[in-house]
Amino acid sequence: MLNSLLILIFIRPFISSLAFPYADSIYSLFLLIFLLCWIMAKGLPLKEIKSLKYPLLLFICALLVSASLSYNKTAGLKELLKYANYLLIFLVIVSLVDREKTKIIRAIILAGFIIGLLTIYQYFFGFRHLLDYISKQGIPNQFALDYVSRRRVFFPFVTPNALAGYLIMLIPLTFIPRRKIWLLTPLVISLFLTQSLGAFISIFLGIIVYFRLQGKFKKRGLLILLALFAMAGIIFILKAETQKQHLQPFFSMTMRLTYWQETFQIIKAHPLIGIGPGNFDLPRSRYAHNSYLQLWAETGIFGLLAFIWLILSIIKSKLKSPLSDSRRAQIAILLTSCIVFLIHNLIDFTFFLPEVSFIWYILSGLLFYYH
C-alpha cells in the first residue's frame, strides 16, 4: 500500500483544481477511498494523536455544522471531501514509521524537482509557444496576453503565486537529504521566475525562524537572507516597471485590501458558523487572498479558532520534545516548511488549493510525529 500512497502523493501537484476541476474531483474521491481502506486495514493512530483530539474534534464539528447550514450544500460537500482527505492523510502520515516517512519526503521532493525543471522550460520556450497560439487563435483577451507576456511561470498551478506557495514549502526540505544542491537549484530558479514578492517575504521570515530554532545564526544564514532580500527587491522593481496597472505590486496590494474588506462584511453577517465550506464568493474573486479570513467566513469563529489551536498544538509538541542535534535540525526544517506556508496564506489562498495544501497536511503529519 505504501507504493500506491507514494504515487498518489507524487501526482497530487500535477492535478490543478483550478484548471481541471473534474479530474481533481475524481482524484479526491479515489484518494478518499484509498485512505479509508488504509485506516480500516491499519487502524487509527489514536495514541499518537491524543494531544490533538480536542482541536481536531472542534474543527470537524465546525466544518459539519457550517456545511449543514450552508446555502449551497453541493459546494459544501465537495469542500468537505477535501477536508476529509486532509485529515485522513494527516492520520496516515502520523502512523508511518521513520523509514516510510523518509520515502514520503523523497516523493514530495522528486515531484517538486520535476516541476522546477518544467517551469524553467516554460520560461524559455513555453510562453513563446503560448503567445503564438493565442495570436493564431485570435483570442481577444488582453489580460491573458499581458499575463503571459510577463513570463511569470505557473505550471502546473495556473497562477504564479500558487506555484510559489508550493515551492517555498519544498525548498527547506531539500536540506534533509544532505543538502543536495542539484535538488535545490531548479526550485530556487523556479521560485525567482514566479516573481512572487509575497513568497519571497514568507521564505525570508521562515529562514529567520529556522535559525532561531537552531539556536545559532552563522554568516551563511546572513548571506542567505541577503540573497533573498536582493531577489525580492529585483522582483519588486521588475513588477513595478510594467506599464500595465493590474500587474503592479501596489495594485495587487490594493485589490487584496478590497477583498479583505468585503470578506469582513461576510464575517459580520455570519460570525459564528460562517456561510459554509465552499460557499465563499466575492464580486471579483473566488478567494479572500487571506486564508484565515476566508476560513473564518466559511466555518465561523469556531472553525478558525480550532484550526489555530491545532497548529499551535502541533508546534508545541515539537518545541517541548527532547531531541538529538540531527533530529533537531530535521524538525527545524519541517517546521520551517510548515510555517512559510502559513505566513504566505496571510496574503494568498493556497490553503484552499488541494494541490498545494495537501502537501502541507503531509508535512504537518511528518512534523507532529517525527522521532
N, C-alpha and C positions, 0 to 999 in steps of 0.2 A: 504493500500500500504506500510505502514511503516514496517509491519511484513515481507513482501516479501523483502524489502530492507535490513532488518537486516539479513535475511537468506543469501542473495547474498553476503553481506559483510563478514559474518561469514565463508562461504565456500571458499572465494577467495584464502586464503593462501594455501589451500589443493590441488589446481589445478596448478601444476607446468608447466610453459610454456616450460621448457627445457625437462622434461620427457614426458609430454602429450600435444604436440602442437595442436593436433586435438581437444581434449577436451577443451583446452584453447581457441581455436578459436570459438567453439560452445558457450562456456560460454560468451566470449566477445561479440558475436553477440546478444545473448539473453539479456545480460546486456544493450547493446546499445538500443535495442527496449524498454526495461523496463524504462530506464532513459528518453528516448524521450517521452514515454507515461506520465511519471511523470511531465515533463516540460510542455507538452501540457495541462495536467489537472490542474496544479497549477501555471503555468506561470514562466517566467524568473525573478530572483531577481535583476532586473535592478538597482533599487535604492540602494540596498546593495552593488553592485559591481561597483558602479560609479567610485570610485577611481582607479579601476583596468582595466578600459575599454581600455586604450591605450596599456599597456603591453600585455594584452590578445589578442587584435586585431593584434598587431605586431607579436606575437608568432604564431597565427593561420595563418596569411599571409605567414610567413616564412616557416611554415610546408607545406602549399599548393603549394607554388612556387617551393620549393625544390623537393617535391614529383612529381609534374607535369613534371619536367625536369630530373627526375632520369632515370637511365638505366633500372633498374628492377622495373617497375611500380606496379607489383603484390605485391612485398615485401613492396613497399611504401604504397599501400592501406591497407595492413594488419597492418602496423605500425600506419597509420592514424586512424584506428579503435581503437587502444589502446589509442591514444591521445584524441580521441573524448570521450571515456569513462572517461578518467582522468578529462577533463574539465567539462563534464556533472555532474560527481559525486561531483566535487567541487561546482558547482552551486546549486545542490540539497542540499548538506550539509549546505551551506550558508543560504538557505531558511527555514531550520528547526527551530523550537522553542527549548529553552533550555532543556525542558523535553525530547524531541525526541533526542537531541544531547547526552544526558546522556545515553540513550539506545544504541546509536551507539558506544559510548566508551565501554560500558559493553560487547557488541557483539565482539568487537575487542579484549578486554582483555580475554574473555572466549575462543576464538579461540587460542590465544597465550598460555593460561594456558594448554589447551589440547595438543597443540604441544609440550610444555615444558615437559609434562608427557610422551608423546610418544618418545621424543628424549632420555629421561632418560632410558626408556625401550630399545630403540635401542642400547644404550651404553652397557648395562649389558647383553642383550640377543640377540638383532637383528644382531649385527655384527658376532656373533658366528654362527648363522644360515646362514648368507650370505656367510661367508667363507666356510662353509660346502657345500653350494650349488655350489659355484664356483669350489671347489675341485672336487665334484662329477660329475659336467658337463664337467670338463676338459677344462675350458675356458682359453686359452693361452694369458692372458693379465696381464703382470707383473705390469703395472701401477695400474690396478684395484685392484690387490692383495695388493700392497703397500698402496694404498689409503684406503682400508677397514681395513687393519691391523693396521693403525694408530689410528683407532677408533675415528675419528673426526665426531661427529654427524652432520647430514644434513637433516633429514626427516622434512618436505616433499619437500625441496627445491633443492635437488640434490647436491648442493655444500655447505660446511660448512660456507663459507663467506656470502653466500646469506641468510642462516638461521640466522647468527649473525647480519647481517644488518637489518633483520626483528625484532629480539629480542631487539636490542638497542633502537628501536622506542617505543616498548611496555613497557619496564622496567620503564621509568618515569611515564607512565600512571597509573601504579598500585598504585601510591601515591595519585591519585584523590579520589578513594573510601576509604578515611580514612586510607591509608597506611596499607592495609591488607597484612600481612607477608605471608600468605598462598598462595596468588596470585603471590607474588614476587618471592618466593623461587624457584619454578621449572624453572622460566625464567632465573634467575641468574645461576642456576646449568647448565642449557642447554647452556647458553652463554659460560660458562667456558669449557664445553665439546666440543664446536666447535673449541677451540684452535685458535681463530681468533684474532691475535695480533692487526690488524687494527681496529676491532670493539671495543676492549678494549681501545685503544687510543682515538677513537671517543667518547665513552661514558665518558671517563676521562675528555676530553675537554668540553663535554656537561654539565657535573656536575659543572664545573667551571663557565660556562655561567649561569646555574640555580642559583647558589648562588650569582653571580654578579647581576642578575636581581632582586633577593630578597633583595639585598642591605645589606646582612649580611652573615658572614661566621663563623659559630659556630664550636665548637670542633667536633660535629657529622659529619659535612661536611669534615673536615680534615681526620677523621677516614675512611670515605667512599673512599676518594681519595687515601689514603694509601693502603687500601684493594685492590682497583682496580690496583694500581701500582704493588703491590705484585703479584696479579694474572697474570698481563701482563708479569712480569718477569718470573714466573713459566712457562707460555706458551712458551715464547721465549726459555727457557732452554730445555723444552721438545721437541720443534721442531728442535732446533739446534743439539740435541744429536742423531737424526736419522742418519742412515748410508746411506739413500737414498738422493742423491743430490737434486732431484726435490721436496723434501718435506721440504728443509731447508729454513728458513726465508730470508737469504741473496740471495739464488737462486730466490725466489719469487720476491724480490725487483728488481733484475737484469732483470728478464723477464718483469716486469712492465715497466722499463725504455726502454726496447726494443720496447714494444708495443707503448709507448708514442712517441718514435722517428718515428716509422712507421706511426702513426696517424698524426703527424705533416707534413709528406710528402703528405698525402691526403689533409690536410688543405691547404698546399701551392699550390696544384693544383686546389682546389675548395674553395677559401677563403670566397666568398660572399654568394653563395646559397647552398654550400655543395653538397654532392653526392646523397642526398635524404634519407628520413627516411627508415630504414630497409635495406639500401644498404651497410652498413658498413661491411667490412670483411678484416681480416689480414691473412697473410700466416699461422699463428699458433694460431689464436684466432678469435672468432666472436665479441669480445669486446675489447675496448681500456684499460679497467681497470682504467679509469678515465672518469666518465660520462660526464664531462664538455667538455673535448677534443672530445669525441665521438659525443656529441650534436653539437659542432662546425663543425665537419667533415660532419655530416649528414644534418644539417639545415643551415649551414653557420653562418657568424658572426652575422647576424640579429636575427637568432633564438636563439643563445647563449645570446646575449645582452637582448633580450626580456624576456627570462627566468630569468636572473639575476634581471632585472627590476621588474618582477613580484614578485620574492622572497622578494626583498628589500621593495617593496610597502606593502606587507602583514606584514612584521616585523615592519615597520614604523608605520602602522596603530595601532598596539598594544602598542608600546612603548610610543605613544603620548596620549593614552586613559586614562582618569581618572578612577581608579578602586579602589574598596574596598580591604582590605588586603586578604580576602578569594579569591576574583576573581583574584587578582594579582598572588596569589600562583598557581591557576589553569592555568592561562595564561602562567606563567613561566614554568610549567610542559609541556604544549602543545608545547611551543616554543622550549624547550629542546629536545623533541621528534623529532620535525622537523629538528632542527639543527644537531643532531647527524647523521641523515640520510644524510644530505648534506655534512657533514665532511667525512663520510665513503665513499661517492661516489668520493672523490678525489683519492682514490686508489682502487675502486671497480666499479661494473657495475649494482647494484641493481636498479638504475633509469630505466634500460631497461628491468627489470623483472616485469611484471604486478602484479604478486602475492605479490610483496613487495611494488612497487611504488604506486599501487592503494591505499594502506593504508596511504601512505604519503600524497597523494592528499586529502584524507578524513580528516586527521589531520590538513592539511593546511586550509581546509574549516572551520573546527571547530575553529581553531586559529583566522582566519580572522574575523569571526562574532560571537564570543563568548562573550555574555554580562555579 
